[in-house]
Amino acid sequence: MTLERPEFEPLIPHQGAMCLLERVLEWDAERLVAEAGSHRSGDNPLRRDGMLAAVHALEYAAQAMAVHGGLRAAEGGESLPGGFLAAGRRIELHVPRLDDLPGLLRVEVQEQFRQAGNLIYSFRVAVGDRRVAEGEATVLARG
C-alpha cells in the first residue's frame, strides 16, 4: 500500500519544504520503506553552498522514522509523541553528496528497540543498487 506525502505529512512535525519524503512504499510494525526525489531540488532547505552533503541522508532516515512512528501511533488512534534524534552510530556515508545522485532515494528504516517512547532504528539509504548511507539512530522521547 503506497502512501503519498499528503497522507502522512499531517502525522509528523516536518511540514512544507522540510518534509523531504514523497511517498511510503511499504510499512509494517517494525519497518518502513519510503522514497524521495527532493535531494535533487535546488530549493531543498538543507542545501548549503549549492550542494546537499551526504550527511543529510541521516535527516531523510530520521523523517522515515518519524513517519513510521506517526503511522504506528495513528493506527492505535493516537498522535506521534514528541521526540528528538539523540545519536547516530555506525554511520557510513558511501558518497560525498546527495544532490548529484540520479534517481530517487530509497530510504529504509527498521526498528531495533522500543521502550517508553525511546527507539533505536537501523537505516539504509540507496539509489537503485548504489548504497548511499547506512547506520543506526537513537530517538529519545521528550519529557
Summary of the structure (lengths in Angstrom):
residues: 143
radius of gyration: 14.2
end to end distance: 33.7
largest distance: 42.6
contacts: 432
relative contact order: 0.21
helix: 24%
strand: 43%
